[in-house]
Every structure is written in structure tokens, then in C-alpha cells.
Amino acid sequence: MVLKTFGWSFAVTALGLVAAVFYGGWTAFGVVAILSVLEISLSFDNAVVNAGILKKMNAFWQKIFLTIGILIAVFGMRLVFPVVIVAVSASLGPIEAVDLALTDKDRYQELVTDAHPSIAAFGGMFLLMIFLDFIFEDRDIKWLGWLERPLSKLGKVDMLSVCIALVVLLVSAITFGAHAHQHGGTHADKAETVLLSGIAGLITYLVVGGLSGFFEEKLEEEEEREHEAEEKAEREGKPKSAVKLAGKAAFFMFLYLEVLDASFSFDGVIGAFAITNDIVLMALGLGIGAMYVRSLTVYLVRQGTLDDYVYLEHGAHYAIGALAVILLVTIQYEINEIITGLIGVVLIGASFWSSVRRNRAIAAAGGGDQEKAEVSSGV
């Protein structure tokens, strides 16, 4: 099971590390290895959230996620994206940006740093919306009950998450603008960039999330009708299925997953510049990490881990919230990527431990009183 799920990841790791040795010797080998670990640790919460969405998709779309999705994740976000942000921010052509990345690495890193506010605002807003929509939803299972119960009541107010996200964006833009003016006003126009990029992130979330949610509801309705029709059709010997609608619903969920992965990878791509400004090593290291995140997602789905450890999804979403705040803070202040990674690991680790305690409490109670088990396992 492990080899089947992680086989491609192991193969890509071996090829990537060998390529690194040929490219830059053992120093390059070490850099790629560190980048791989960085990407996996920063994106573990991504895998948990992805698994929650992927388990709703059939085997065909899970396969698409692991094939076409990998190409988008590795080549799109980890290789093309760093070049694109430099090309856009520095008004360069794509070929010129690639040439700059390979020949003048210091200048390339400087341009990426200049583009960071817009990247952080877009990714921060997208991730913040995921977190807010999660904590404002009324759920049967609550991890931090003292916090989630009152927030789920507040969540009944329409568009509350959008309003809060816009207020956070406005504060971020104003703060950055004031900071820019204090430093001679050379980056004052970045306040407007932050605002526009953040709104773009919000719109992207609303459009993609809205479409996936709409088709997910349609799919659930169709599945109910299909179940009733199949029971009737089986008696007549004519089973029937709604393949077309399922395909459309799965397509938008796949699209949502790709945008989600892109937003999660912002911190990995930006964090990678703290380790190296060599685009080849960056692509190798982050690409290996992305493969493991994909494999881990499928492993969580097939093992039913999210069903066994019910608070894992909560922990991942709190990690998303923390990452969103960190991305917005990095518009003005530099935060070490080790801190970013540790926050996610600690939150997911705590949610895993709470899940274990809950399972033990339920087992001790003979599987009867889940509510008491949840109270005893809550943090």
C-alpha cells in the first residue's frame, strides 16, 4: 500500500537528488534535500485539507489529481510561478526573466522580494477565506468547543467571513502604506498593489469555491435521485448512472484543489529563497516536496485516516488560518520559514493527539457517549 501510493514520490526523489549532484555537486544535493523537507513540512496541512476534498471524488478524478495535477503543481507553481512573478513585477519578458534567473541570481532574488507583497496578499486572502468559512460553519464535531460554538452561532450572519476578510485586507494595506511612507515613500504604490492583489485572491476564492460548492450540492442531489432510480431500475434489469454531472462536479472540485495548492505553495516558494536563489535547485527541491504532498493526500483518503482522526481537519484549518495571518504580516515584516512550518506541525500534532484521546475515550465508554469523549479530548 505504501509503495503503491508513494512509489512515484520515491522515484522522483532519487532522480531529483541525482540531478542535483550532477548540477552542483554535494552542496546542491544538500540544498535540494533541505528544500524537499521544507516543502513537505509547510504543506502537510495542505495534504490534510486536500484529502477532505479528494475523498468526495471518484477513483478516476483521484488519478487525474495525481497526474495532471502534479504537472500543474510541480511545473506551474514550483518552476513557472517564480519566473512569472519576476516577469510581471519587473516588466520583463518570460525568456528574459528565465535568463535573469539563471545568470544574475542576486538581481532575480531582489525582484522576487519586491513582488512579495502582492503574492502574500493574494495567497493570504485566499487562505484566510478558507479558514473563516470553516470556523463559522456549525459542525457536529467540534475540537476547540469553547471557541467553535460561539463562532458557529456568529456564522449564521450572511457574508460575515467576506466582511472580516475585507477588513483584514484594508488594515494590511493601510499598515503597509504607512510603513512605506516612513521609509521615503519608495514603495507607497505597493499599498494599492496589496489591496488589488488581496481582492483578486478573495474573488478567486469566491468564484472557484462557489462553483465547486454548487456542483457538489448538485452531485449530492443527483446521487440521491440516482440511488432511488437504481433501486427501481435493478428490479427491471436496467441500472443507470449520472456520469456527466459527476464529471462536471469533480472538475470544479479539481479546479478548487489546484487553486488551493497554488495558495499553499506561496509560502514554500517564498521560503525557498531564504535557502537558495538558484531556480534549478528550487524547482528540484520543491518539486520533490510537492510529490510527497500529493501522495500523502491520496494515502489519507485511502486509509480513511480523516474518518479515524476526526480533529485532523480542524487542526489543518487552524494551521491555514495561522499561515494566512503570517503571509499578511510578511507584507511588512520578515518571518522565518521555520516558525511558519512549526506552527502548522504543532497545530496538526495537537489535533491528532486530541483525536487519539477521543478514540480512546469512546472505546473506554464502549462506543456509546461520543459527546463526553469529545469533551474529554478537547484542547
ABEGO torsion letter per residue (X at the ends): XAAAAAAAAAAAAAAAAAAAAAAAEAAAAAAAAAAAAAAAAAAAAAAAAAAAAAAABBAAAAAAAAAAAAAAAAAAAAAAAAAAAAAAAAGBBAAAAAAAAAABAAAAAAAAAAAAAAAAAAAAAAAAAAAAAAAABBBABBABAAAAAAAAAAAABBGAAAAAAAAAAAAAAAAAAAAAAAAGGAAAAAAAAAAAAAAAAAAAAAAAAAAAAAAAAAAAAAAAAAAAAAAAAAAAGBBBBBAAAAAAAAAAAAAAAAAAAAAAAAAAAAAAAAABABAAAAAAAAAAAAAAAAAAAAAAAAAGAAAABAAAAAAAAAAAAAAAAAAAAAAABBBBAAAAAAAAAAAAAAAAAAAAAAAAAAAAAGGABAAAAAAAABX
